[in-house]
């Protein structure tokens, strides 16, 4: 019995990283987070201040995800790129999760 080796194209995690980065960017910079978490008649200034702290903490994971993505695409070998792309996807998912959970908690 032989083992079948599954080869994953590096294009798949790269597209996932781009989509997660776009979602995070729109949530933080384009006002999607404000529309989602500050719609209950609350003062916009108070909600913006609280959401700013959440997005700053989420930004730490976003920076890690962006750096992992950059390292994965600078290193041309598959042996180096896939672990960094997986780490980038995990970091972007954590950035989104922190933004969502933090937005729900600051409500």
N, C-alpha and C positions, 0 to 999 in steps of 0.2 A: 504494500500500500504506500503510495507516495503522497506527499503533502502538496496541495495546490497553493501556489503563492499568489496572493491578491495584490495587485499593483494599483495604487490610487494615484490619479493624476494630481500634480501639485496645483492645478488650476482650480480644483474643487474647494480646498480650504482657502485659497486666495480669494475666491468669489465670496465665500462665507465671511471672511474677514472684512472685505469691502462693504458688504451689506450691513454687518453689525456696526462697523464704523460710521456708515451713513446714518443708520438709525440713532446711534448715540449722538452724533453731531446735530441731527435735526432736533432731537429731544433737548439738547443743552442749548444750542445756539439759535435755532429757528423758532423757539417758543412752543414746541410740542409739549414739553414738560409743564410749562405754565398753563397751557390749555387743559392738560390732563389732570393736574393736581391742584389748580387754583381757581376752580370754576364755581365755588359755592358762595359767592358773594363776599368773599373775604377781601380784605385790603390787599391790593396787588403788591404794594411795597413790602408788607410783612411776609407774604408768601414768597416773593422773589428773594428776599434775604435768606429765608430758610432753605429754599431750593438751591440757592447758590452754594451753601455749605455742603449739601448733598452732592451736587454736581462736582464740586472740588474734590471730595473724597472719591467719587466715581472716576474722576479724571486721572487719579493715580493708576488705576487699572487700565485706563485707556492709553496712557503713556507707555505702560509696560507692553500692552498689546501692539502698539505702533512700533515700538523698538524691536519686539520679537519678529514682527512682519518684515521690517527692514533688514534685520540680520538674515532671515530666511531667504530673502531675495538677493542679498549681496553674496551669500555663499551659494555657488552654483551646484554643488554636489547634493544628491538626494539624501545622502547619509546625514548631512547637516540641516537641510532645509525642512524636512518633515517634522522633526521634534520641535523646531521653533515655530512652525505654522500651527501645530497642535497647541503649543503654549499660547500663541497669539489668539487662537479661537477661544481658548479657556479664559484668557484675560479679558477679551471683549465681552464674553458672556457674563463674567463677573462684574464688569463695568455697567452693563445693562441691568443686572440684578440689583446692584447697589443703588442705581438710579431709581428703579421701580420701587424697591422696598423702602428706600429713604423717602421717596415721594409719597408713598402711602402712609408712612409714619409721621411725616410733618404736617399732614392734613389737619 
